[in-house]
C-alpha cells in the first residue's frame, strides 16, 4: 500500500508539473519540485483529516470537524481542477493546437476529468498511506503482544519448574536437618558416655596461680617506666595482668575447650586375654577289617 501511494503521488506530480506556469514557475526542474511538494501537501492534508476522523470515535464534534476539513480540501481541489482545465484550454488556443477547440467543445467532460485526476490522486494516496500505516501498526502490536505472550508463557513454565524444585528442596531440607539432628544427638551421646567413662585430668589450682604470678612478674619491669612518686600505678601494673591471667586460666580450668578436653582425657589400657590355642587333632589310625566284618 505504501508503494501504491508513492505511485499515486508520482502520477499526480507528472500531472501537476505542466500547470505550474500559472504560479509563475517556468523552469522544468522547479516545476517538478513544486508539483511534488503540492502533491505531498494535498496528500498529507487528507491523511491528517482521516486520522482526525478515526481518532474521534466517541466525539461527534471532532468527527464533524474532520468531515468539514475534508470537505474544504475537496472543494479546493475541485476548483484547482477547473482552473487546470481552463488554463490548458487557454494555452492550447494561444498555440493554435486543436486540443483547445476540443476542450472548448466538451468543456463539461474536460472539467469532470480534470477534477477527477486532481482530486483522486491525493485522496487515493492519503487513503493508501493511512491504510498501510494502520496495518503496519496492527502488525507491530500483534508482534509485540506475541513476543510478550511467548515470554510470559516461558516464564510461567520456568516458574512452575522453580516452584517444584523449591518444594522438593524443602522436603529434602527437612529430611536432611532431621538426619543431621539425629547425627548430632548420636555424637553427643557418644562423647557424653565417653566423658562419663574416662573423665579428664583437670588442671590444678596451683598451676593456675603459678601461671598468673609468672605473667605478673614478667609485666612488672614496665613499672620502672613510671616515676617513683606514682607508687599505686607501679603496683597496679603487675597486679592487673596477673589478675586477668588468673581469671582466664581459672575459667579454662573449669570449662576446657573440646580440643583441650580431648588432650587431657584419661587413657584406659585394656588387656586383651590370650586367645585359646587350637587343639591338635590326632590323625585317624587305619583300621583293618577282620573276618566277619564285611556286613
C-alpha positions in Angstrom: 0.0 0.0 0.0 2.9 2.4 0.6 4.3 1.7 -2.9 0.8 2.3 -4.3 0.6 5.6 -2.5 4.0 6.6 -3.8 2.9 5.7 -7.3 -0.1 7.9 -6.9 2.0 10.8 -5.7 4.4 10.3 -8.7 1.4 10.3 -11.1 0.0 13.5 -9.5 3.4 15.2 -9.8 3.6 14.4 -13.5 0.1 15.8 -14.0 0.7 19.0 -12.0 4.1 19.9 -13.3 2.9 21.5 -16.7 0.4 23.6 -14.8 2.9 25.3 -12.6 3.1 28.1 -15.2 0.1 29.5 -13.5 2.2 30.0 -10.4 4.9 31.8 -12.4 7.3 28.7 -12.3 8.8 28.3 -15.8 11.9 26.2 -15.1 11.0 22.5 -15.8 13.1 21.2 -12.8 11.4 23.6 -10.4 8.0 22.8 -11.9 8.5 19.1 -11.0 9.8 20.0 -7.5 6.8 22.3 -6.9 4.4 19.7 -8.2 5.8 17.1 -5.9 5.5 19.4 -2.9 2.0 20.3 -3.9 1.0 16.6 -4.3 2.6 15.7 -0.9 0.9 18.7 0.7 -2.6 17.6 -0.5 -1.9 14.0 0.4 -0.8 15.0 4.0 -3.9 17.2 4.3 -6.3 14.4 3.5 -4.3 11.9 5.7 -4.5 14.2 8.7 -8.2 14.7 8.2 -8.6 10.9 8.1 -6.5 10.4 11.2 -8.6 13.1 13.0 -11.8 11.3 11.9 -10.6 7.9 13.1 -9.3 9.2 16.4 -12.6 10.9 17.2 -14.6 7.7 17.8 -16.5 8.9 20.8 -16.6 12.6 20.0 -19.2 13.8 17.5 -17.8 17.3 17.4 -14.4 16.1 16.4 -15.8 13.9 13.7 -17.8 16.8 12.3 -14.7 18.9 12.3 -12.7 16.2 10.4 -15.6 16.0 7.8 -15.6 19.8 7.4 -11.8 19.9 7.0 -12.0 17.1 4.4 -14.9 18.9 2.6 -12.8 22.1 2.4 -10.0 20.2 0.8 -12.3 18.5 -1.7 -13.9 21.9 -2.8 -10.4 23.4 -3.1 -9.1 20.6 -5.3 -12.3 20.8 -7.4 -11.6 24.5 -8.0 -8.0 23.6 -8.8 -9.1 21.0 -11.3 -11.4 23.5 -13.1 -8.6 26.0 -13.1 -6.2 23.4 -14.7 -8.7 22.7 -17.4 -9.3 26.3 -18.3 -5.5 27.0 -18.2 -4.8 24.1 -20.5 -7.5 25.2 -23.0 -6.2 28.8 -22.9 -2.7 27.6 -23.6 -3.9 25.3 -26.5 -5.9 28.2 -28.1 -2.9 30.5 -28.0 -0.7 27.9 -29.6 -3.2 27.0 -32.2 -3.5 23.5 -31.0 -6.7 21.5 -32.0 -6.8 20.5 -28.3 -8.1 23.9 -27.5 -11.1 23.6 -29.8 -11.8 20.1 -28.4 -11.8 21.3 -24.8 -14.0 24.3 -25.7 -16.5 21.9 -27.4 -16.5 19.4 -24.5 -16.0 21.7 -21.6 -18.2 19.8 -19.2 -16.3 16.5 -19.8 -13.0 18.2 -19.6 -13.9 19.8 -16.3 -15.1 16.4 -14.8 -11.9 14.7 -16.0 -9.5 17.3 -14.6 -11.4 17.5 -11.3 -11.2 13.7 -11.1 -7.4 13.5 -11.7 -6.8 16.5 -9.4 -8.9 15.1 -6.6 -8.4 11.4 -6.9 -4.6 11.2 -6.8 -4.1 12.9 -3.3 -7.2 11.2 -1.9 -6.1 7.8 -3.1 -2.5 8.4 -1.9 -3.7 9.5 1.5 -6.0 6.5 1.8 -3.3 4.1 0.8 -0.8 5.6 3.3 -3.4 5.6 6.1 -4.4 2.0 5.4 -0.8 0.9 5.2 0.1 2.7 8.4 -2.8 1.1 10.2 -1.8 -2.3 9.0 1.8 -1.8 10.0 0.7 -0.6 13.4 -1.5 -3.6 13.9 1.3 -5.9 12.8 3.7 -4.3 15.2 1.1 -4.5 18.0 0.5 -8.2 17.2 4.2 -9.0 17.1 4.8 -7.2 20.4 1.9 -9.0 22.0 3.0 -12.3 20.6 6.6 -11.8 21.9 5.2 -10.8 25.3 2.9 -13.8 25.3 5.8 -16.1 24.5 7.9 -14.5 27.2 5.2 -14.8 29.8 4.5 -18.4 28.8 8.1 -19.4 29.0 8.4 -17.5 32.3 5.3 -19.4 33.6 6.8 -22.7 32.7 10.1 -21.8 34.2 8.5 -20.5 37.4 6.4 -23.7 37.7 9.6 -25.7 37.5 11.3 -23.5 40.0 8.4 -23.9 42.4 8.5 -27.6 42.1 12.3 -27.6 42.6 11.9 -25.5 45.7 9.2 -27.7 47.1 11.5 -30.8 46.6 14.4 -28.9 48.1 12.2 -28.0 51.2 11.2 -31.7 51.6 14.8 -32.8 51.3 15.8 -30.0 53.6 13.6 -31.3 56.4 14.9 -34.7 55.9 18.5 -33.6 55.9 18.0 -31.5 59.0 16.3 -34.4 60.8 19.2 -36.7 59.8 21.7 -34.1 61.0 19.9 -33.7 64.3 20.0 -37.5 64.8 23.7 -37.5 63.9 24.4 -34.7 66.4 22.5 -36.5 69.1 24.4 -39.7 68.5 27.7 -37.8 68.6 26.7 -36.0 71.8 25.6 -39.3 73.4 28.9 -40.9 72.3 31.1 -38.2 73.7 29.0 -37.8 76.9 29.3 -41.5 77.6 33.0 -41.3 76.8 33.4 -38.4 79.2 31.4 -40.2 81.9 33.5 -43.4 81.5 37.0 -41.9 81.1 37.0 -38.4 82.6 39.8 -35.9 82.2 42.8 -34.7 84.1 41.8 -31.3 85.4 44.5 -28.6 85.8 45.4 -27.9 89.4 44.7 -24.6 91.1 48.4 -24.2 91.9 49.1 -24.4 88.1 46.7 -21.5 87.6 48.3 -19.5 90.4 51.8 -20.3 89.1 50.9 -19.0 85.5 49.2 -15.9 86.9 52.1 -15.0 89.1 54.6 -15.6 86.3 52.6 -13.3 84.0 52.5 -10.6 86.7 56.3 -10.9 87.3 57.0 -10.7 83.5 55.0 -7.5 83.3 56.5 -5.9 86.5 59.5 -4.3 84.7 57.0 -2.0 83.0 56.5 -0.3 86.4 60.0 1.2 86.2 58.9 3.3 83.3 56.8 5.4 85.7 58.1 7.9 88.2 58.7 6.7 91.8 56.0 9.1 93.1 53.4 7.1 91.3 53.7 4.1 93.5 50.0 2.9 93.3 50.3 2.9 89.5 53.5 1.0 89.7 51.8 -1.6 91.9 48.9 -1.9 89.6 51.0 -2.7 86.5 51.9 -6.3 87.6 48.7 -6.8 89.5 46.2 -6.2 86.7 47.9 -8.6 84.2 48.2 -11.2 86.9 44.5 -10.9 87.9 43.5 -11.1 84.2 45.6 -14.2 83.7 44.2 -15.8 86.8 40.6 -15.2 85.6 41.5 -16.6 82.1 43.3 -19.7 83.3 40.8 -20.5 86.1 37.9 -20.3 83.6 39.8 -22.6 81.2 40.4 -25.0 84.1 36.7 -25.3 84.9 35.5 -25.0 81.2 38.1 -26.5 78.9 37.5 -26.4 75.1 36.8 -29.6 73.2 40.3 -29.9 71.9 41.8 -29.3 75.4 39.4 -31.8 76.9 40.4 -34.5 74.4 44.1 -33.7 75.1 43.5 -34.1 78.9 41.3 -37.1 78.6 42.2 -40.1 80.7 43.6 -43.1 78.9 42.4 -46.6 79.9 44.5 -49.5 78.8 42.7 -52.8 78.3 44.5 -56.1 78.4 43.2 -58.4 75.7 43.1 -62.0 77.0 45.1 -64.6 75.2 43.2 -66.4 72.6 42.8 -70.1 73.3 45.3 -72.3 71.5 43.8 -74.5 68.8 43.8 -78.2 69.8 45.7 -80.6 67.6 43.6 -83.3 66.2 45.1 -86.8 66.0 45.3 -88.4 62.7 42.9 -91.3 62.4 44.6 -94.8 62.7 44.0 -97.2 59.9 41.6 -99.9 60.9 41.8 -103.3 59.4 38.7 -105.4 58.8 38.6 -108.7 60.5 36.8 -111.8 59.3 33.1 -111.4 59.6 33.1 -107.5 59.3 32.1 -107.3 55.6 28.5 -107.0 56.6 
